[in-house]
Amino acid sequence: MSFDLLDYPWKQLEASDKYSFDCGDPDLNEFFVKDAIPHKKQLIGVTYFFIKTKIHAQ
């Protein structure tokens, strides 16, 4: 399966965001739910995710 990431909206994860995340990998799920925001606050890294809904050109 291939896809062009430019076809999908990107969003920077913020502490105020309410989301659920499940990719089937417990370690990655835990990172997004518990570690991503603290890493940003500590300047370790910024986490981005892309939303599954594809943008349709008009």
Secondary structure, DSSP 8 states (H G I E B T S, - for coil): ----GGGS-EEE--TT-------S-HHHHHIIIIIHHHHHHTTS---EEE-SS-----
